Amino acid sequence: MKADLIKNILYAGIVGDTLGVPVEFKKRDTYYVDAMISGGTWEQDAGSWSDDTSFTLPLVESLTEKSDYEKLMQKFENYMFHNKYTPKGIAFGIGGTCAKAVRNWSTNHYSALECGDPSEYANGNGALMRLAPLAIHLQTKKNLSERLKLTKNYTSLTHRHARAIMGSYIYLEILHGLLNGKNLNDILKDLPEQLKVALQNEPDEWSEFIYYRDIFTPGFKDISRNNIKSTGYDVDTLLACVWCVLNSKSIDEAILMAVNLGEDTDTIASITGTLASCVYQTDTVNSEWVAQLQNKEPLDSIIDPFIMVETKKVGQN
């Protein structure tokens, strides 16, 4: 994969996160955002990224270093308790399920893959929001079962219910198809059967597919905006992100559509930016928005080595 594409994918996610921070939790159509602004619930300066990016950066670093799950949990702890991977040295906005998982590792000494909450009531988007680097890392891995296993493991660090795992499967397999030159509509047509076959020995996981089925229904693109939910629930998030991409013609348009849905604006805009950058690979995220990101140096110091490693890969079976 080309270096500029990898950088654009990661920065599209960061920009979406950052644009969404000042309007997170706001009700739909009570505002309109089309630029970097300050303020919001967290009273952040314009260009400040949130936990979405701060949980993604450790994964980028971990994949670059080829480190294990325990070391990745240590990096999550460094973020949550020591303010690493933040724009201005202050962690904010960490979701309850992610925070519980980090405490399970740090305080309760669970093994990394046992830290995630297995409860049906812990199906937020806190795993989905950070997994884009894994899709880049797995772009050349041809074996679907192996991709799904790694996706499950990286999701389970914070979210262990089968519904969250299924959401990650769908998201990363959409990205995998896009990064390998497939059309989004073709991916949405073929993916249900591919997952059904791959998960024939995982009935608990496959049974959760039904919650996401609307994404794969003909006419999903034409669903009214009023019927698109933009909450932090994993299912709502993934549906909203795919809907925004289907109804846009550029990365920036998709991100702004997502930011202006209201509620969980940072995560939905971040994931939408990632998806859109994989669909519109000849497009680039707004360079002015990228330039306005707070404290860009640590971003590049983590992202650039990852790009170097990924661009040197020849291929995997």
C-alpha positions in Angstrom: 0.0 0.0 0.0 1.3 3.5 -0.8 2.5 5.7 2.0 0.3 8.7 1.0 -2.8 6.5 1.1 -2.0 5.1 4.6 -1.4 8.6 5.9 -4.6 9.9 4.3 -6.7 7.1 5.9 -5.3 7.7 9.3 -5.5 11.5 9.1 -9.1 11.3 7.8 -10.0 9.5 10.9 -8.2 12.0 13.2 -9.8 14.9 11.4 -13.2 13.4 11.8 -12.6 12.9 15.5 -11.4 16.4 15.9 -14.2 18.1 14.1 -16.7 16.1 16.2 -15.2 16.9 19.6 -16.8 20.4 20.1 -20.3 19.2 19.2 -20.3 15.8 20.9 -23.6 15.0 22.6 -25.4 17.9 20.9 -28.8 17.3 19.5 -29.1 16.9 15.7 -29.9 20.1 13.8 -29.3 22.4 16.7 -25.9 23.4 15.2 -23.9 23.1 11.9 -20.2 22.5 11.8 -18.0 22.9 8.7 -14.7 24.0 10.3 -12.5 23.4 13.2 -13.9 25.1 16.3 -13.3 25.1 20.0 -15.5 24.5 23.1 -18.0 21.8 23.6 -18.6 19.5 26.6 -14.8 19.0 27.1 -13.9 22.7 26.6 -11.1 21.8 24.1 -9.2 24.1 21.8 -9.9 23.8 18.1 -8.0 20.9 16.6 -8.0 18.7 19.7 -8.5 15.0 19.2 -10.3 12.7 21.6 -10.1 9.2 23.0 -10.9 7.8 19.5 -7.4 8.9 18.3 -5.8 8.4 21.7 -6.8 4.7 21.6 -5.8 4.4 17.9 -2.3 5.7 18.3 -1.2 2.9 20.7 -2.5 0.3 18.2 -0.5 2.0 15.5 2.6 1.9 17.7 2.0 -1.7 18.7 1.6 -2.9 15.1 4.8 -1.1 14.2 6.7 -2.7 17.1 5.0 -6.1 16.6 4.3 -6.1 20.3 1.8 -8.4 22.1 -1.6 -7.7 23.6 -0.2 -7.2 27.1 2.1 -4.4 25.9 -0.8 -2.8 24.0 -2.8 -2.8 27.2 0.1 -1.1 28.9 0.0 1.6 26.2 -3.8 2.0 26.9 -2.9 2.4 30.6 -0.3 5.0 29.7 -3.0 6.9 27.9 -5.7 6.7 30.6 -3.6 7.2 33.7 -0.5 9.1 32.4 -2.0 11.2 29.6 0.2 9.9 26.8 -1.2 10.0 23.2 -3.1 13.2 24.0 -3.1 16.5 22.2 -2.3 18.6 25.3 -1.3 16.2 28.1 -4.9 15.7 29.4 -7.0 12.6 28.7 -10.7 13.2 28.4 -13.9 11.6 27.2 -12.9 7.9 27.8 -15.9 5.7 27.5 -17.0 3.5 30.4 -16.4 0.2 28.8 -12.9 1.1 27.6 -12.0 2.5 31.0 -13.3 -0.6 32.8 -11.1 -2.8 30.5 -8.0 -0.7 31.2 -8.7 -1.0 35.0 -9.2 -4.7 34.6 -5.7 -5.0 33.2 -4.0 -2.3 35.4 -5.7 -2.9 38.7 -7.3 -6.3 38.6 -4.5 -7.9 36.7 -6.6 -9.7 34.1 -4.9 -11.1 31.1 -5.3 -8.7 28.1 -7.7 -10.9 26.1 -10.0 -11.2 29.2 -10.2 -7.5 29.9 -13.1 -6.6 27.7 -16.6 -6.6 29.1 -18.7 -9.6 27.7 -22.0 -8.0 28.7 -24.7 -7.3 26.1 -24.9 -3.9 27.7 -21.3 -3.2 26.8 -21.7 -2.9 23.0 -20.5 0.6 22.5 -18.2 1.7 19.7 -15.0 1.9 21.7 -13.4 -0.9 19.9 -14.7 0.0 16.4 -13.2 3.5 16.7 -9.6 2.4 17.0 -9.3 -0.5 14.5 -8.5 1.2 11.2 -4.7 0.6 11.6 -5.4 -3.2 11.9 -7.2 -3.1 8.6 -4.2 -1.5 7.0 -1.9 -4.0 8.6 -4.1 -6.9 7.3 -4.5 -5.6 3.8 -2.3 -8.2 2.3 -3.5 -11.1 4.5 -5.5 -13.3 2.2 -6.9 -15.8 4.8 -10.3 -14.6 6.0 -10.3 -16.9 9.1 -6.9 -15.5 10.2 -8.1 -11.9 9.7 -11.3 -12.6 11.7 -9.3 -14.1 14.6 -7.0 -11.1 14.9 -10.0 -8.8 14.6 -11.7 -10.6 17.4 -8.6 -10.5 19.6 -8.0 -6.8 19.2 -11.7 -6.1 19.8 -11.8 -8.3 22.9 -9.3 -6.1 24.7 -12.1 -3.8 25.5 -15.3 -5.4 24.1 -16.0 -9.1 24.3 -19.7 -9.5 23.5 -20.3 -11.2 20.2 -22.2 -8.2 18.9 -19.3 -5.9 19.2 -17.0 -8.5 17.7 -19.4 -8.9 14.7 -19.4 -5.1 14.2 -15.6 -5.2 14.1 -15.7 -8.1 11.6 -18.1 -6.2 9.3 -16.1 -2.9 9.5 -12.7 -4.4 8.9 -13.9 -6.7 6.1 -15.4 -3.7 4.4 -12.1 -1.9 4.7 -10.2 -5.0 3.6 -12.3 -5.2 0.4 -11.9 -1.5 -0.3 -8.1 -1.6 0.2 -7.9 -4.4 -2.2 -9.7 -2.6 -5.0 -13.3 -3.7 -4.6 -16.4 -1.5 -5.0 -18.3 -0.8 -1.8 -21.6 -1.9 -3.2 -20.0 -5.2 -4.3 -18.6 -5.7 -0.9 -21.9 -5.1 0.8 -23.5 -7.6 -1.6 -20.9 -10.4 -1.0 -19.9 -10.0 2.6 -22.9 -11.6 4.4 -22.4 -15.0 2.7 -18.6 -14.8 3.2 -19.1 -14.2 7.0 -21.8 -16.9 7.2 -19.5 -19.5 5.8 -16.4 -18.3 7.8 -18.4 -18.3 11.1 -20.3 -21.6 10.6 -18.5 -22.9 13.7 -19.2 -19.7 15.7 -23.0 -19.6 16.0 -23.0 -17.1 18.8 -21.1 -14.6 16.7 -23.0 -15.3 13.5 -26.4 -14.9 15.3 -25.4 -11.2 16.0 -25.2 -10.4 12.2 -29.0 -9.8 12.2 -28.5 -6.5 14.2 -26.4 -5.1 11.3 -28.4 -6.5 8.4 -29.9 -3.2 7.3 -26.4 -2.2 6.0 -26.7 -5.0 3.5 -30.3 -4.3 2.5 -30.9 -2.9 -1.0 -32.0 0.7 -0.6 -30.2 1.3 2.6 -28.6 4.3 1.0 -32.0 5.8 0.6 -33.1 5.5 4.2 -34.2 8.9 5.5 -31.7 10.8 7.6 -34.3 10.9 10.3 -34.1 7.2 10.6 -30.3 7.1 11.0 -29.4 6.9 14.6 -26.1 8.5 15.7 -25.6 7.1 19.2 -22.5 5.4 20.7 -24.2 1.9 20.3 -22.0 -0.1 18.0 -24.8 -1.0 15.6 -26.1 2.6 15.3 -22.5 3.8 14.7 -21.7 1.4 11.9 -25.0 2.0 10.2 -24.6 5.7 10.4 -21.0 5.7 9.1 -21.8 3.4 6.1 -24.9 5.5 5.3 -22.9 8.8 5.3 -20.3 7.3 2.9 -23.0 5.9 0.6 -24.6 9.4 0.5 -21.4 11.4 -0.1 -19.0 12.0 -3.0 -15.9 13.0 -1.1 -14.0 12.5 2.1 -14.8 15.9 3.4 -18.5 15.7 2.5 -18.8 12.4 4.3 -17.1 13.7 7.4 -19.3 16.8 7.6 -22.4 14.7 7.1 -21.4 12.5 10.0 -20.4 15.4 12.3 -23.7 17.0 11.8 -25.8 14.0 12.7 -25.4 14.9 16.4 -24.8 12.8 19.6 -21.6 10.7 19.3 -20.1 13.0 16.7 -16.4 12.4 17.2 -16.5 8.6 16.8 -19.0 8.6 14.0 -17.1 11.2 12.1 -13.8 9.5 12.7 -15.0 6.1 11.4 -16.8 7.8 8.5 -13.6 9.6 7.6 -11.7 6.3 7.6 -14.3 4.6 5.4 -14.6 7.5 3.0 -10.8 7.7 2.6 -10.8 4.0 1.6 -13.7 4.5 -0.9 -12.4 7.7 -2.4 -8.7 6.8 -2.7 -7.9 9.5 -5.2 -9.3 12.2 -2.8 -7.5 13.7 0.2 -8.9 15.0 3.5 -8.9 18.8 3.7 -5.3 19.9 4.2 -6.4 23.0 6.2 -8.1 20.8 8.7 -5.0 18.6 9.0 -2.9 21.7 9.5 -5.1 22.9 12.3 -4.7 19.7 14.4 -3.2 20.3 17.8 0.3 19.1 18.5 0.8 17.3 15.2 4.4 16.2 16.0 3.5 13.2 18.2 1.0 12.1 15.6 3.6 12.0 12.9 6.2 10.4 15.2 3.9 7.4 15.7 2.3 7.3 12.2 5.4 7.7 10.1 7.2 4.6 11.4 4.0 2.6 10.9 3.8 3.7 7.3 7.5 2.8 6.8 6.8 -0.8 8.0 3.6 -1.2 6.1 4.9 0.0 2.8 7.8 -2.5 2.9 5.5 -5.5 3.2 5.4 -7.7 0.1 2.5 -9.8 1.0 1.1 -12.5 3.3 -0.8 -15.7 2.8 
